[in-house]
Amino acid sequence: MKGRYGFFDQSPQQSVTVTPDSDAPEGRRHFSPGRFVLLDKTDHASANPSLEALSFMEAIAATSAPPFSLGTRRGKLTLVLVCAVAFIDLLDTSIVNIALPQISTHLHVTVQSLQWVASAYLLTYGGFLLLGGRAADLLGRRRLLVAGTSLFGITSLVCGLAGSEGLLIGARLAQGVGAAMMTPAALSILTTSFHTHGDRVKALGAWGGVGALSGALGAVLGGVLTTEASWRWVFFVNLPIVAGILLASFRLLDGERPTAPPLRDFDTVGAGLITGGMLLLVYALVNAPTVGWGKARTLGELAGALVLVALFIFNEHRHSNPLVPLSLFKIKGLGAADVTQILAMAGFYTMFFLVTLYMQEVLHYSAIHAGLCYLPVTVGAGVGAGVATNAIPKIGTRSLIAAGALVGAAGVFLLSRIPVHGTYVADLLPGITIMGAGVGFVLVGVQNAANGGVPADKAGLAASLITASFQLGGALGLAIFVSLSTSRTHDLLAAHIRPSEALTLGFHRGLLGASIALVIATAIALRSTNVRVVDMAPDADGNQALPVPVPMAG
């Protein structure tokens, strides 16, 4: 028996499904605004003049349209918006590094204080991420994105105008807090906006690709701006991007009215414990190379951080409304993705730091020359991200993450053999290009594994966890592998080895350690759960089974 199906769309921004009402008489279905309904001839004639007849296959095709589709202009602009947030937040972890010598000269910053111009941002960014992620879920994602972006923009302006090291470092601390609000809000907007399997994989692939590109482009832009303008422009460059993000947020994103729990139910103790623990951990890692790993101060800070984290876990077990529900870690792929990214970023971030020093201190490249040398990394990262995004629907995340970490390890290992009198084409270009492809594979893979299967009400929290692993990995890599490099260099200088040779041999040790970290990341990835497209987008209407339709008489 042939039948016809009616469609009435009062809410085009909502996804629609064919959902028969089991309580309705046979052959009739209740009307629901913005949804497909099955009607008999009488219903079809009288329901509404805007109701049009569709074939069953047309109805099925229409039900797959998500709230934001990458096939629409609004969907594409929303993806550009959230990727712009990722770009600007991660850019500021690298763009400042090349400007540090000029900052030191102009503001008379001591060597001990200079590291905090870069590290202050990492400290608060990493320390407040979990709180920022949960706040996005509870208070509203657009609200937190706008607040964090505003703070980030104001503090960028203050950094660019700073006339003293104290003001600059203080503004960098506040800038990190703004980033800790922006990033999880933007990533959770991405994961809750794109509901179909294909769109979510592509969107997360774009986010991971931007993350891979931002580190390399930070070095390039830092070199160009510092040489051609002033160190202040590494901060001023943020302002037009911030303005664009704020404008687009109000034009593209709907304001949310989240159902936040009463203030008395908020896990204030848990928020304080985990924020304090993360701040102390990052602070200890940043200072360890200078203070010394075996010193009582470093050991005490690390022990204190571990105690705070342990108390946090104990608190979460007991609290009726925990800040971080521990059940979150049962989501397929999330925990392994976080651990893998910590190790991978320890290796990748160390490479950028040590190779930049090699180019400037041993090969005597200018800031702009050193920055431009990273352009092939952006090409490699872009190609790797594109290949990974297309491959995930076919093979899942495990093979991609493992392959990316292994390729990255090969590239960093090649760089660990750089000679004192090296050349760019022969000694640097192969390694950094290969490493760039590995970065693209890893970041796209871990973003899909960690965020693809997270329910909407936990999206901000999951986003903060994967971003925190990025920042923690960078801090851990600098703390461990730069310490290895520095220790080796000091020993060689004490043995009266030429400074350029001592520096290069020290870089060898640090880069070798970074490549080993990437090999360990490969091993963890191979033993992790393979997250496939079918595991993603659990809240999507497009993932729900469609009932068998009941045809109309006709």
N, C-alpha and C positions, 0 to 999 in steps of 0.2 A: 504494500500500500504506500503510495506516495504521500509526502507531507511537506508542509512549508513551515518556516520558522521566523518569528518576528524579532526585531531588534529595536530597542528604544534607548537612546544614549543621551541621558541628561548630564552625565559627568564624564566628559572625554578624557579627563586627567586621571580617571580611575581605571584599573584593569577590569575586564569583564569576563564572566564565565557562564557556561551553560549549567544552570543549577536547578533542576526540577524540585518543586515542593512536594514532598511525599504525602502531605496531608490534603492536597487538593484533589478534587474528583478526577477520575481518569479522563484523559484527553484535555484537561485544563491545567494551567499553571499560574500561580500568582504573579502579578506584575511587580517588578522590582526596578526602580529607576537606575539607569546606567548599566543594566544587565540584560543578557539575552533571556527571552522567555519563550516558551512553547505555547502556542495558541491554537484553538480550533477556529473554524471559519467565522463564528459569531464574534469571538474575541477580536480577531484580526480586523473585522469590519468596523468595530465600534471603539476599540481601545484608545487610539489617538491618531490624528491625521499624520503625525510625524513618524508613525511606526511604519517601517517598510519591510516587505517580505524579502527574506534571504534564503538561499539554499543552505543546506546543512554544511557543506564544505566552506561556503563563505562565512558562515557563523563560526566554524572552527578556526578559520584564519583570523577573524577579528578578535577572537578571545585571546590570541597570543600577544596582542599589543600591550606592552607594559606601560606604567605611568610615564617613564622616560625611555624612549627608544633611541638607539643610536642612528636609526633611520630618519629621525626628525631633527629639525633645526635646534629646537630647545634641548633635546638630548645631547646633541653634539656640543652646544655651548656650555651645558652643565658639566660635561666631561672636561672641557677646556678650563672651566673655572676651578674645579677641584685639583686638576693637574698643575695649575698655576700656583695654588697653595703649596703643593708638594715641592714644586721647583724653588720657590722663594725661601721656604723654610730650610731645605737641605742645601741650597746654594750658600746660605750664610754660615754653614759649617766649614766651607772651603775657601770662599772668596776672600776672606780676611787674611789668610795665611801669607799670601804673597805680598800683602801690604804691610806686614809687621815691621820690616826694617825701616820703612819710611815713617811709620807711626812712632817708632822708637826715637828716631831723629827729631821729629817735629815736636813731640810732646815730652821729650826727655824721659822716656820710660825706661826703667832699669830692666835688665835681662830677666830677673826673677818675676817682675810684674808683667812683663810682655806676654808670657805664656797665658796669663789670665785674660788678656784681650780676646784670645780665641777660646780658652777653656771655660770662661764664665758663662758663655752661651750654652755650651754643652752641659754644664752643671745643672742649670735650671731647666733646660729643655728636657733632659733625661729625668730629672728629679720630679717634675710635676706632670709627666705624661699620663700616668695612671689616673691621677685625680682629674686631669683634663678630659680624658676619655670617658670616665664615668659621668662627669658633669654634662658632657654632650648628650648622653643617653637620658639623663634626668631633667635637665633644664631646657633642652632644645638645641638641636645641632646648628641651625642658622644663627640663633642667638649667641652661642659660644663662638662660632666662626667670626661673626661680626665683632664681638668684643675682643677676641684674640688678635684679629687683624688690625683693629684700631690701636691696640697696645703695641703691636709689632711696628706699625707705621710711626707712631709717636716716638718710640725709643730709637728707631732707625734715624730719625731726624736729629734726636739728641746726640746720638753717636757721631753723626757727621759734623755737628757743630761743637763737639766737645773740645775744651781747651786744656783739660788736665787728665791725667791717667785715672784718677779716682772717679770722675764723672763718666769717662768712657767705659770703665769696667762696670760701674753701677748700672749704666744704661744697657750694657750687654747682658747683665743678669736679668733685667726686666724684659729684654727682648726675647730671651729664652723662655720666660713664662708665657709670653704671647704666642710663641711658636708651639708650646706644649698645649695650648688651647686650640690653635688653628688646625694642626695636622690631624689629630683624631676626629675632630668635627668634620673636616673635609672628607677623610677616608670613609667615615661612617655614612656620610651623605652619598658617596659613590656606591657603597655596597647596598644601601637601602633604596636607591633610586633606579638602578638597573636590575630588573627582575628576571629576565630570561637568561638561560644558560649562556648563550652566545654573547649577549651584550655584557654580561658581568665579566666573562673571561677577557673580552677585548678591553673593557674599562680598567680592570685590574692590571692588564698587560700594559696599558698606557701609563698608569700610575707607576708601575715598576720601572718602565722604560725611562720616565722622567727622572725617577730617583737615580738611575744609573747615569743619566746624562748630566745631572746637576753638579755632581762632584767634579767631573772633568771640565764642564763649562765654567765652574767657579774659578778654577785655576786660570782659564783663558781670560775671562772677564776681569779677574783681579789683576792680572798682568797688564792688560790693555788700559784699564781705568787708572791704575797706579802710575803707569808710565806717561800716558797721554794727558791726564787731568790731575788728579790728586788722590791720596789715600781716602779722603773724605767721600769720594764718589762710590766707593765700595758699599757705603751705607745709603747714600742718596739714591742710588739706582733702584732701591727697594720702593721708593715712594710712588712712582707711577703704577707699579704693579699692584701695590696695596690699594690705590685708588680704584683701579680696574676691578679688583676682587670685591671691594665693598659695593660698588655700583652693580656689578653682576649678581651679587648675593641677594640684593633686594628685588632685582628684576626677574631672576630665574627661580629662586627658591621660595617655597611657600613657608610662611611662619608656622611653627609648630606650637601646640599646646600640650606638652607632655604631662602625663599624670605623675608628678613627682610625689614621693612619699612624704609624710609629715616630717618636719625638721627633727622631731624627737626620734624618728626612726632612722635618720641618716647615720651612716657608720662613721661618725666623727673620729672615733679612736682609730679605726682602720685607716682612714685617710691620713691622719697624723703619722701613724707608724710607717706606712709604706712610703710616704713622701719623705719623711726623715731618713728612712733607710736608704732610699735611692739617692738622695742628696749626699749622704755620708759616703756611700759606695763610690759614686762618681768622683767626689772630692778626693777620696783616698787614692783612686786610680790615677787621677790627674797629677797629684802631688808625689806619688811614689817614685817616679824617676829622679826627682830632685832630692827628696828627703832620704830615699833609700828603702828598699823592700824589707830589709832586716831590722830597721829601726823600730823602737817601741811605739813611736807615734803612728807609723803606717800600720803596724800590726794591730794596735788598739783601734784605729779607725775602721779597719776591715772587720775586726771582731764585733765592734759596735754595730756596724751595718748588718752583719749576719744576725745578731741578736734581735734587732728591730724587725727584720724580715721574718724571723721565726715567730716573734710575738704577733706579727700581722697575720700569719697563717693560722695561728691558734685562735686569734680573735675572729677570723672569718668563719672558722668552724662553728663558733658559738653564736654569732650574730644572726638575728632573724632577717635582716636586710643587709647582707654584706656588701662592701664596696666592690669586691671582686669575687663573685660566686665561684667557688673552686670547681664547680661542675663545668665551667667554661673550658677547662683543660681537657675535658672528655671529648670535645668536638674534634672530629677526625682531621688530623694534619696540623692543628694549630700549635701544639707544644713543640713538635719536632721542627716546624718552620722557624719558630722563635729561636731555638737553640742553634740551628744551622746558620741563621743569619748573624747571630753574635760572633761565631767563629769566622764566617766568611767576611764580615765587615772588619773584623780585627786584621785579617790579611790584606784586604783591599785598601783600607784607610792607611795602614802602615806603608803600603807601596807608594801612595800619593805623597805622603809626608817625606819619606826618605829619598825618593827619586827627585823630588823638587829640590831638596837640599843638595843632592849630588849635582844637579844641573847648575845650581847657583854657586855653590861653594867649591866644587872641584872643576867643573867645566867653565865656570864664570859666565854663565848665561845671564842676560838681563831679565828683569821681571816679565817683560812682555814676551821675550824669546822663550822663557821657560813655560809661560802660560800657553803660547801657541803650539808648543810641542805636544800638548795634550789633545789637540784637535782629532788625531786618529783614534783616540780613546772614545770620543763621542760617536765616531762612525762605527767602531766595533760594538759599542754598547747599543746603538740604535739597531744595527743589524741583528745582534743577539736577541734584543727585546722583541723585534718583529718575528723572528723565527720561533721564539718560545711561545708567543701569543698564539700563533697559528698551530703549533704542535700540541698544546695542552688538550684540546678536544680529542685528539687522536691517542695520545699516550699518557696523559695525566702529568702530575707535577714531579714525581719522584725522580724519574730519569733526567728531566731537565735540570733540576737543582743539582743533582750529582754531577751531570756533565758540565754544567757551568762552573761548579766549584773546582772540578778537576782541570778544566781548561784554564781557569784563573790561576790555579796552582802552577801550571806549566809556564804561563806567562811571567808570573812573579819569580819562579825559579830561574828563568832566563835572565831576568834583571838582576838576580843575586850574583851574577858572574860579570858584572860591568867592570871594565878596566879603568885604571887611573886616567889614561889618555884616551878615553872612549870617544866615539862619534855617535851622532844621533841616529843616522840611518842604519848603521851596522849593529850598534849595541843597545839602543833604546827603543827604536821603532817596532821591531818584531815583538818584543815582550809586552809593551804597553797596548799594542793593537790586539794581541791574543787575549791579554787580561781584560780588555774592554768588552770583548764578546762574552767572556765568562761572567762579568758583572751583569750584563743584560739578561742572560739566562737565569742567574740566581735570583735577582730581584723580582723579575716577573713570576718566577716559580714560587718563591716564598710568599709573595703577596696573594697569589691565588690560593695557595695551600692554607694560609692563615686566615683569610677573610672570606673565601668563597662559600663556606658552609655555616657562617655565623648567623644566628637569628637577628632580626632587626633590633630588638630591645637590648642586645649586647654588642651591637656593631661598633659603638664608640670605644667600648672597653677593649675589644679585640684589636681595633685600629691602634690604640695606645700601646698595647703589648708589642705588636710587631714593630712599631716605630721606636719604642724603648729599646728593643733588641738591636736595632740599627745604631742608636746612639751609644748604647753600652758596649757594643762590639768595637766601635771606633775608639772609645776611651780605653778599653782593655788592650787593644792592639798597640796604641801609643804607649801605654804604661809598661807593657811587657817587652815588646820587640824594639822600641826605641831605647829602652833601658839596656837591652842586650847590645845594641849598636853602640851606644855611648860608652858602655863599660869596655867593650873591645877597643874602641878608639883611644880611651884614656890609657889603657895598658900599653898600647903601641906607642903612644906619645911618650910615655914614661921610659920606653925602651929606645927613644930617640929616632923613631921612624918619622919620615917626612910627613907633615900634616896632611897633604892631599892623599897620600897613600894610606895613612892611618884612618882618615875619614872613609875612604872607599872600602877598606877592609872591614871597618865597622858596619858600613851599610850592607856588606855581604852577609854578615851574621844576622842582622835584623830582617833582611829580606828573605833569607833562608827560613827563619822562624815563621815569617808570614806565610810562606808557601806550605810549610808543614801544617799550619792552622787550617789552610784551605783543603789539604788532604784529609784532615780529621773531619772537616765539614762534609766532605764527599762521603766518608764512611757512615756518618750519621744519616745523611740523606738517603743512602742506599738501604738503610734499615728502617726508614720511616714509612708511614702509611702513604700509599699512592692515592692522592686526591684527584678524582676524575670529575668531568663536567657534571655527571649525574649526582655528585655529592654537593653541588653548589646550589646557591639561591633557594634555600629551604622555604622562604616566605613567598616565593613567586607564585602567582596564580597560574602561570604557564607551566608549573611543575605538577599541578594537581591533576589527577585523572579525571577526564571528562566522563560524565555519566552517559549511558546509552540514551539517545533522544527518543521521545515518544512522538510519533508522527501524528499530524492532524488528519481528520477525516477529509477526504477530498478526492 
